[in-house]
Amino acid sequence: MLYVFSMPLTGATEKPTRLIVVELLQKLADERYSVRQLAVKKLQEMGQPAEDILRKMEKHADPEVNARVEGVLEYFADMRKELKWIDPKILNSGQCRSTMGGRAVKVTFRNMTKNPVRIFWIESNGNRKMWRGLLKSGASDVCARTYTGHVWLVTDAAKNPLGVYRINKNGWTIAARDRKEKK
C-alpha cells in the first residue's frame, strides 16, 4: 500500500525524530516571530513523520503554540488534498495519462517497503516510461523534476501497480510502505 505525504520543493532529507520535533515545538513558543516561522517551516519540510509525532503529542500549555501546531497539521491535510491518487485498475483503460503544459515542480520518491519498487512516468499517450529501475528498500530518496498534470506509477519488482499519482499543485514525496496487517 502507498501512503503519500507532502514535502515542499525545499524539502529536508533529515529524518525527524521525536527529539527534533520537541525542540521545534519549543521554538514555536519563542517570542521572536522569525524563530517561530523557521520552526513552522522545518516541521512542514519534515512531512508525514513530523505530522505523526505532532498528532501523538499532548497539548502544549501555551494556547498560542497549540494554534501554531494546528496550523502545521492543517498544512499537511491541505497538501494531501492536492495530490490525486488514482486507482491502478484504470491503467489499461486509456484514461490514465499525463497532461502537458503544467507548472514545473519536484517530486520525491521514498521506498519504505521491505522490497524494491519501480517508478514509471505515464506519458501523454498512456504509455509507461521507466524512470527508475529497482529502488531498493531503505535507499536514499530520489527526486524528479516534473510538471503539474503528470502521472507517476509505482510498482513492485514484478511491475504490479502499487499506486498511481497525478501531480496537481506542489512538490510531493511519494512514499511506498508495506501494507499493515489488520488485527
C-alpha positions as CSV (number, residue, x, y, z in Angstrom):
1,M,0.0,0.0,0.0
2,L,1.2,3.5,-0.7
3,Y,0.9,6.4,1.6
4,V,1.5,9.9,0.4
5,F,2.9,12.8,2.3
6,S,3.8,16.2,1.2
7,M,7.1,17.9,1.1
8,P,7.7,21.4,-0.2
9,L,10.2,21.8,-3.0
10,T,12.9,22.8,-0.5
11,G,12.3,19.6,1.5
12,A,14.7,18.4,4.1
13,T,16.3,15.0,3.8
14,E,16.8,14.6,7.6
15,K,14.5,12.0,9.1
16,P,12.7,13.6,12.1
17,T,12.9,12.2,15.5
18,R,10.7,12.9,18.4
19,L,13.5,14.9,20.0
20,I,13.9,17.2,16.9
21,V,10.1,17.8,16.8
22,V,10.1,18.6,20.6
23,E,12.9,21.1,20.0
24,L,10.9,22.7,17.2
25,L,7.8,22.7,19.3
26,Q,9.7,24.7,22.0
27,K,10.7,27.2,19.3
28,L,7.0,27.7,18.5
29,A,6.8,29.3,21.9
30,D,9.6,31.7,21.3
31,E,8.7,35.4,21.4
32,R,10.6,36.1,18.2
33,Y,8.5,35.8,15.1
34,S,11.4,34.7,12.9
35,V,12.2,31.8,15.2
36,R,8.6,30.7,15.3
37,Q,8.3,30.9,11.5
38,L,11.5,28.9,10.9
39,A,10.2,26.2,13.3
40,V,7.0,26.0,11.3
41,K,8.8,25.8,8.0
42,K,11.1,23.0,9.3
43,L,8.1,21.0,10.6
44,Q,6.4,21.3,7.3
45,E,9.6,20.2,5.5
46,M,9.7,17.1,7.6
47,G,6.4,15.9,6.2
48,Q,4.4,12.9,7.4
49,P,6.8,11.6,10.1
50,A,6.6,15.0,11.8
51,E,2.9,15.1,11.4
52,D,2.6,11.6,13.1
53,I,4.7,12.8,16.0
54,L,2.8,16.0,16.4
55,R,-0.5,14.2,16.5
56,K,0.7,11.8,19.2
57,M,2.0,14.6,21.5
58,E,0.0,16.1,24.3
59,K,-1.4,19.6,24.1
60,H,1.1,22.4,25.0
61,A,0.4,24.6,28.0
62,D,0.5,27.7,25.7
63,P,-2.6,28.0,23.6
64,E,-0.7,30.0,21.0
65,V,1.7,27.1,20.5
66,N,-1.3,24.8,20.1
67,A,-2.8,27.1,17.5
68,R,0.6,27.0,15.6
69,V,0.7,23.2,15.8
70,E,-2.9,23.1,14.4
71,G,-1.8,25.3,11.6
72,V,1.0,22.9,10.7
73,L,-1.4,20.0,10.8
74,E,-3.8,21.8,8.6
75,Y,-0.9,22.5,6.1
76,F,-0.3,18.7,5.9
77,A,-4.0,18.0,5.3
78,D,-4.2,20.6,2.6
79,M,-1.2,19.3,0.8
80,R,-2.6,15.8,0.8
81,K,-5.7,17.1,-0.9
82,E,-3.7,18.5,-3.8
83,L,-2.2,15.1,-4.9
84,K,-4.7,12.9,-6.5
85,W,-4.4,9.2,-6.0
86,I,-5.7,7.2,-9.0
87,D,-6.8,3.6,-8.7
88,P,-4.2,1.4,-10.5
89,K,-7.1,-0.6,-12.1
90,I,-7.7,2.2,-14.7
91,L,-4.1,2.0,-16.0
92,N,-5.1,-0.1,-19.0
93,S,-8.3,1.8,-19.7
94,G,-6.5,4.6,-21.6
95,Q,-7.9,7.2,-19.1
96,C,-4.6,7.4,-17.1
97,R,-2.2,9.7,-18.9
98,S,-0.1,12.8,-18.2
99,T,-1.3,16.1,-19.4
100,M,1.2,18.6,-20.8
101,G,1.7,22.3,-20.1
102,G,1.7,22.3,-16.3
103,R,4.0,24.2,-13.9
104,A,7.4,22.7,-13.0
105,V,7.6,21.0,-9.6
106,K,9.7,18.4,-7.9
107,V,8.5,15.0,-6.8
108,T,10.5,12.8,-4.3
109,F,10.2,9.1,-4.1
110,R,10.9,7.1,-1.0
111,N,10.8,3.4,-0.7
112,M,9.8,2.4,2.8
113,T,8.8,-1.2,1.9
114,K,10.8,-4.3,2.5
115,N,11.1,-4.9,-1.2
116,P,12.4,-2.9,-4.2
117,V,10.0,-0.8,-6.3
118,R,10.0,0.5,-9.8
119,I,9.0,4.1,-10.8
120,F,7.3,4.9,-14.2
121,W,6.2,8.1,-15.7
122,I,2.9,7.7,-17.6
123,E,3.3,9.6,-20.9
124,S,0.6,11.7,-22.6
125,N,-0.3,8.8,-24.8
126,G,-0.8,6.5,-21.8
127,N,2.5,4.5,-22.3
128,R,4.6,3.7,-19.3
129,K,8.2,5.1,-19.4
130,M,10.6,3.6,-16.9
131,W,12.0,6.4,-14.9
132,R,13.8,4.5,-12.2
133,G,14.6,0.8,-12.2
134,L,14.6,-1.0,-8.9
135,L,14.7,1.4,-6.0
136,K,15.9,-0.7,-3.1
137,S,14.2,-0.8,0.3
138,G,15.7,1.9,2.5
139,A,17.5,3.5,-0.4
140,S,18.1,7.3,-0.4
141,D,15.2,9.4,-1.7
142,V,15.2,10.0,-5.4
143,C,13.9,13.2,-6.9
144,A,12.5,14.1,-10.3
145,R,11.6,17.3,-11.9
146,T,8.1,17.0,-13.3
147,Y,5.1,19.1,-14.1
148,T,1.6,19.5,-12.7
149,G,-0.7,17.2,-14.6
150,H,1.9,14.4,-14.9
151,V,1.1,10.9,-13.7
152,W,3.5,8.6,-11.9
153,L,3.2,4.9,-11.3
154,V,5.0,2.9,-8.6
155,T,5.1,-0.8,-9.0
156,D,6.7,-3.8,-7.2
157,A,9.7,-5.5,-8.8
158,A,7.3,-7.7,-10.9
159,K,5.7,-4.5,-12.3
160,N,2.4,-5.0,-10.4
161,P,0.9,-1.5,-9.7
162,L,1.1,-0.3,-6.1
163,G,-0.2,3.2,-6.7
164,V,-0.7,5.9,-9.4
165,Y,-0.5,9.6,-8.6
166,R,-1.3,12.7,-10.6
167,I,0.7,15.8,-9.6
168,N,-1.8,18.6,-9.1
169,K,-0.1,21.6,-7.5
170,N,3.0,21.4,-5.3
171,G,6.1,19.3,-4.9
172,W,5.5,15.9,-3.3
173,T,7.1,13.0,-1.6
174,I,5.5,9.7,-2.6
175,A,6.4,7.0,0.0
176,A,5.9,3.3,-0.7
177,R,5.2,1.5,2.6
178,D,4.4,-2.2,3.4
179,R,0.8,-2.9,4.0
180,K,-0.1,-3.2,7.6
181,E,-1.8,-6.4,8.6
182,K,-5.3,-6.0,10.1
183,K,-5.7,-7.5,13.6
